[in-house]
C-alpha cells in the first residue's frame, strides 16, 4: 500500500494502449465503478492531459475516450463486486484489460474479462495488495509467472518517491502482525495467532476525568450468545470506551428478550445524550425495538477484515482507547484469534462479541469513509 503502484500502472496501461493500438476497446476494472473512479480515474485524467492526450469521460455510459497523436481508443469501466458481475463484461472484444486491486474481485469476473481479450497483441495488467497464500490469484498468477509469461513486480512504500518519510513511518507504526506483513512488506502470508497481537496492558487507560464532548454506544446483540455494549465518549479528538455491558445467557442461566436488552441499554446510557447507537445490521428485531424508543440507531458496517484493520489502526494511533472498567473487552483481546484452515481470513467465532461491536464502532463512527489519500507527482522537463 501507498507504493504508487495504482498510479504508475494505470498511467502505463493507457500509454501502452495509445502507442500500440488505434480504434480499439479496453477494459479498466475495479471492485466497484465508484472505487475505480475514485482510486484510478480521478488521479489519472490530469496526468494524461499533461501528456497532451484529449480525454472525455462519459459518466452515464462508464466510458473513457482518449485521443492522442491522431489515434483514438475507448476504455470501458467495469466493477467486479461479486460473482454476478461476470455477466456485465460478456460480449465485448478487448485489446487489453487493467484490474485495479484484482485480489478483491471474484475469479469468475476476472477470467471472463481475460477471455474478452482476443485482439492480437492484447495484454492483461494486474495490481493488488496481498491476501493469504491460498488466494486464487496468488496460486494462479503470482506462483506461476513463468507458465503465464507474466512480469511480476513487487512494490513497497520505499518505491514511492513522493511519500514523505514521516507518512511512511506512520504507516509502519499503524500496522502489525498479518496486516503489517501484507500491507507494508507486501507478503502473501497466512493469518495466524491473535488478531490484535499488539494489544497489551499499555493500551488500557483510566477513564479521563474531564467531561466528554459526545457519546455513542456500540452493540453486538445475541440471544444464545453473549450481548456486548460499549459506551464511548469523545474527548479532544479521542474516543474512549469508558464502560461496558456484557450479558452471557449461558453463564447467567437465562436468555433476555429484545425489550429487556433495550431496557438494559437505556439504563446503561444513564441519560447521557447519545449521538448514535451502532448495531449489528443483522439484528433487525433489536434495531426496531431500539428505534421505537426514539434512539438514533445506525446499522454498522460489517466488513470483518476491513473493520479489524480499521480498529487496529485506530487503537495503535491512540484515536480509540479502551478504559480500565471494560474487563470483558480486555479479556477478549487476549483470546480473539484467527481461525485455522478457514477459507479466506476470518477470526474464530468465539470470544468475539466485544470485538465485533468495537470494530462496528471503528468503521462506522470513528472512520466511516475511505481514509486513503493519493500523492501524485509529475516530472516537468524544461
C-alpha positions in Angstrom: 0.0 0.0 0.0 1.0 3.6 -0.7 3.7 2.4 -3.0 2.4 4.3 -6.0 1.5 1.1 -7.9 -2.0 2.1 -8.9 -1.0 5.4 -10.4 2.1 4.1 -12.3 0.3 1.1 -13.6 -2.9 2.9 -14.8 -0.7 5.6 -16.5 1.4 2.9 -18.1 -1.6 1.0 -19.2 -3.1 3.9 -21.1 0.2 5.0 -22.7 0.7 1.4 -23.9 -2.8 1.2 -25.3 -2.4 4.5 -27.2 1.0 3.7 -28.6 0.2 0.1 -29.7 -3.5 0.4 -30.9 -5.9 2.6 -32.7 -9.7 2.4 -32.7 -9.8 -0.5 -30.1 -11.7 -1.1 -26.9 -10.0 -1.7 -23.5 -11.3 -2.6 -20.0 -10.5 -1.0 -16.7 -11.8 -2.9 -13.7 -12.1 -2.2 -10.0 -14.0 -3.6 -7.1 -16.8 -1.2 -8.0 -17.0 1.5 -10.6 -17.2 4.1 -7.9 -13.9 2.9 -6.3 -12.3 2.7 -9.8 -13.2 6.4 -10.5 -12.1 7.5 -7.0 -8.8 5.5 -6.9 -7.8 5.5 -10.5 -9.6 7.8 -12.9 -9.6 11.0 -10.8 -5.8 10.9 -10.5 -5.1 9.5 -14.0 -7.0 12.1 -16.1 -5.0 15.2 -15.1 -1.7 13.3 -15.9 -3.0 12.1 -19.3 -3.9 15.7 -20.2 -0.4 16.9 -19.0 1.0 14.4 -21.6 -1.1 16.0 -24.3 -3.9 13.5 -24.5 -7.5 14.5 -25.0 -9.8 12.7 -22.6 -13.6 12.6 -22.5 -15.4 10.7 -19.7 -19.0 9.6 -20.5 -20.1 9.0 -16.9 -23.6 7.6 -17.7 -22.1 5.0 -20.1 -19.0 4.3 -17.9 -16.7 5.0 -20.9 -13.5 7.0 -21.2 -12.5 8.1 -24.7 -8.8 9.1 -25.2 -7.2 10.7 -28.3 -3.5 11.1 -28.9 -1.3 11.7 -32.0 -4.2 11.0 -34.3 -5.3 7.9 -32.5 -8.5 7.3 -30.5 -9.3 4.4 -28.2 -12.2 3.6 -25.8 -11.8 2.5 -22.2 -14.8 0.8 -20.6 -15.1 0.9 -16.8 -16.3 -2.2 -15.0 -17.0 -3.1 -11.4 -16.2 -6.7 -10.2 -18.3 -6.6 -7.0 -19.4 -10.3 -6.9 -19.9 -13.4 -9.0 -22.8 -11.9 -10.9 -20.5 -9.2 -12.2 -19.1 -11.6 -14.8 -22.3 -11.1 -16.9 -21.6 -7.4 -17.2 -18.5 -7.9 -19.3 -19.7 -10.7 -21.7 -19.8 -9.9 -25.4 -17.3 -7.1 -25.6 -14.0 -7.6 -27.5 -11.0 -6.0 -25.8 -7.4 -5.3 -26.7 -6.3 -5.2 -23.1 -7.6 -5.0 -19.6 -6.4 -3.4 -16.3 -7.5 -4.9 -13.0 -7.1 -2.5 -10.0 -7.0 -4.4 -6.7 -7.6 -7.7 -8.5 -7.4 -9.7 -5.3 -10.7 -8.1 -4.2 -12.5 -9.2 -7.4 -14.2 -12.6 -7.9 -12.3 -15.1 -10.0 -15.3 -15.6 -12.4 -15.3 -11.9 -13.2 -11.5 -11.7 -13.8 -11.5 -14.8 -16.0 -14.4 -13.5 -18.1 -12.6 -10.2 -18.7 -9.4 -12.1 -19.7 -11.4 -14.2 -22.1 -12.6 -10.9 -23.8 -9.0 -10.1 -24.8 -8.9 -11.7 -28.2 -7.2 -8.9 -30.2 -3.7 -9.8 -31.4 -1.1 -8.2 -29.0 -3.6 -7.9 -26.1 -2.2 -7.8 -22.6 -3.5 -8.3 -19.0 -2.5 -5.8 -16.3 -3.0 -6.6 -12.6 -2.2 -4.8 -9.4 -3.3 -5.7 -5.8 -2.3 -5.7 -2.1 -1.5 -9.3 -1.0 -4.1 -11.6 0.6 -3.5 -15.1 2.1 -1.3 -17.7 0.4 -4.4 -19.7 -0.6 -5.9 -16.9 -2.6 -6.7 -18.0 -6.1 -4.8 -15.1 -7.8 -1.7 -15.8 -5.8 -1.8 -19.5 -6.7 -2.8 -19.0 -10.4 -0.7 -16.0 -11.3 2.0 -15.0 -8.7 3.2 -18.5 -8.3 3.0 -19.3 -12.0 4.7 -16.3 -13.6 6.8 -18.4 -15.9 3.9 -20.5 -17.1 1.8 -17.4 -17.6 4.6 -15.5 -19.3 4.0 -12.7 -16.8 6.2 -10.0 -15.4 5.9 -9.8 -11.6 6.9 -6.6 -9.9 7.0 -6.2 -6.1 6.3 -2.7 -4.8 6.6 -1.3 -1.3 6.3 2.2 0.2 10.1 2.7 -0.4 9.3 2.7 -4.2 7.1 5.9 -3.9 9.4 8.9 -4.1 6.5 11.2 -3.4 5.8 9.7 0.0 7.1 11.8 2.9 9.3 9.8 5.4 7.0 10.9 8.3 4.0 9.5 6.5 5.8 6.2 5.7 6.8 6.0 9.4 3.2 6.5 10.4 2.0 3.5 8.3 4.9 1.4 9.7 3.6 2.1 13.2 -0.1 1.7 12.4 0.1 -2.0 11.3 1.2 -5.1 13.0 1.0 -8.9 12.5 -0.6 -10.1 9.3 -1.6 -6.6 8.2 2.0 -5.3 8.6 3.3 -8.2 6.5 0.8 -7.8 3.8 0.2 -4.0 3.5 3.7 -2.8 4.4 6.0 -5.6 3.4 3.8 -6.9 0.6 3.9 -10.6 1.6 1.2 -13.2 0.8 1.1 -14.6 4.3 -1.5 -16.6 6.3 -3.3 -15.1 9.2 -2.4 -16.9 12.4 -2.4 -16.3 16.1 -4.0 -13.4 17.9 -6.0 -10.9 15.7 -4.8 -7.9 17.8 -1.4 -9.3 18.5 0.0 -5.9 19.6 -2.7 -5.2 22.3 -1.4 -5.4 25.8 -1.8 -3.5 29.1 -0.2 -0.4 27.7 -3.3 0.2 25.6 -5.6 0.2 28.6 -6.1 3.6 30.2 -8.1 5.1 33.1 -11.3 6.8 32.3 -10.5 10.5 31.6 -11.5 12.9 34.4 -12.5 15.6 32.0 -16.0 15.6 30.5 -16.8 14.1 27.2 -17.9 16.1 24.1 -20.3 13.4 22.8 -21.3 9.8 23.4 -22.1 6.7 21.4 -23.0 3.1 22.2 -21.8 0.2 20.1 -23.8 -3.0 20.4 -23.4 -6.7 19.4 -26.7 -8.4 20.1 -27.1 -12.1 21.0 -29.7 -14.4 22.3 -28.0 -17.7 23.0 -24.6 -15.9 22.5 -23.4 -13.1 24.7 -24.5 -9.5 24.1 -22.0 -6.7 24.5 -22.5 -2.9 24.6 -19.7 -0.4 24.8 -20.2 3.2 25.9 -17.9 5.6 24.0 -17.1 9.2 24.9 -15.1 11.6 22.7 -12.7 14.0 24.3 -10.2 16.1 22.4 -10.5 14.0 19.3 -10.0 10.7 21.0 -12.8 8.1 21.5 -12.7 6.3 24.9 -14.6 3.1 25.7 -15.4 4.2 29.2 -17.6 1.3 30.3 -19.3 -1.8 29.1 -22.3 -4.1 29.4 -21.8 -7.8 28.9 -24.5 -10.4 29.3 -23.7 -14.1 28.7 -27.0 -16.1 28.8 -25.2 -19.4 29.2 -23.3 -18.1 32.2 -26.4 -16.4 33.7 -28.7 -19.4 33.0 -31.4 -17.5 31.2 -32.0 -15.5 28.0 -33.3 -12.0 27.6 -35.8 -10.6 25.1 -35.3 -7.7 22.7 -37.4 -5.5 25.1 -35.2 -6.4 28.1 -32.0 -5.7 26.2 -33.5 -2.4 25.1 -34.3 -1.5 28.7 -30.8 -2.5 29.8 -29.3 -0.3 27.1 -31.3 2.7 28.2 -30.2 2.1 31.8 -26.6 1.6 30.6 -26.7 5.0 28.9 -27.6 6.7 32.2 -29.5 9.5 30.5 -26.5 10.7 28.5 -27.2 12.4 25.1 -26.3 9.7 22.6 -25.1 10.7 19.1 -25.9 7.2 17.9 -26.3 3.5 18.8 -24.4 1.4 16.4 -25.8 -2.1 16.0 -25.0 -5.3 14.1 -27.0 -4.8 10.8 -28.4 -8.4 11.0 -30.1 -7.8 14.4 -33.3 -6.5 12.7 -35.7 -7.0 15.7 -33.2 -5.4 18.1 -32.8 -2.4 15.8 -36.6 -1.9 15.5 -37.1 -2.2 19.3 -34.4 0.5 19.9 -35.8 2.8 17.3 -39.3 2.7 18.9 -37.6 4.1 22.0 -36.6 7.1 20.0 -32.9 6.2 19.8 -30.8 7.1 16.7 -29.9 3.6 15.6 -27.2 3.2 12.9 -26.6 -0.1 11.2 -23.0 -0.9 11.5 -20.6 -1.5 8.6 -19.9 -5.2 8.8 -16.9 -6.0 6.6 -15.0 -8.1 9.1 -11.4 -7.8 7.7 -11.7 -4.2 6.9 -13.2 -3.4 10.3 -10.4 -5.3 12.1 -7.8 -3.4 10.1 -9.5 -0.1 10.9 -9.9 -0.8 14.6 -6.3 -1.9 14.9 -5.0 1.2 13.2 -7.2 3.5 15.5 -6.0 1.6 18.6 -2.4 1.9 17.7 -2.6 5.5 16.8 -4.4 6.4 20.0 -7.6 7.6 18.3 -9.5 4.9 20.1 -8.8 3.9 23.7 -10.1 1.0 25.9 -10.6 2.1 29.5 -10.0 0.0 32.7 -13.6 -0.8 33.5 -14.0 -2.7 30.2 -12.8 -6.0 31.6 -14.7 -8.3 29.2 -13.3 -6.5 26.2 -9.8 -6.6 27.6 -10.3 -10.4 28.2 -11.5 -10.9 24.6 -8.5 -9.1 23.1 -6.3 -11.8 24.6 -8.4 -14.6 23.3 -9.6 -13.4 19.8 -7.6 -15.5 17.2 -7.7 -16.3 13.5 -9.5 -19.4 12.5 -7.3 -22.4 11.5 -7.8 -23.6 7.9 -10.6 -21.1 7.1 -11.3 -20.3 3.5 -10.0 -16.8 3.4 -9.1 -14.8 6.5 -11.7 -15.0 9.3 -11.4 -14.8 13.1 -12.6 -17.8 15.1 -16.3 -17.3 16.1 -15.7 -17.3 19.8 -14.6 -14.6 22.3 -15.7 -12.1 19.6 -18.7 -10.2 21.0 -17.0 -7.1 22.4 -14.5 -7.5 19.4 -17.4 -7.2 17.0 -19.0 -4.1 18.4 -15.6 -2.4 18.8 -14.9 -2.9 15.1 -18.5 -1.8 14.3 -17.8 1.4 16.1 -14.4 1.9 14.5 -15.6 1.5 10.9 -19.0 3.2 11.3 -18.4 6.2 13.6 -14.7 6.9 14.0 -13.5 6.1 10.4 -16.7 5.8 8.3 -15.2 6.8 5.0 -12.2 5.9 2.9 -9.2 7.4 4.7 -6.7 6.7 1.9 -5.0 9.6 0.1 -3.1 9.9 -3.1 0.2 11.6 -3.7 0.8 12.5 -7.4 4.0 13.8 -8.9 4.7 14.9 -12.5 8.2 15.5 -13.6 8.5 18.5 -15.9 11.2 18.8 -18.5 12.4 22.3 -19.1 
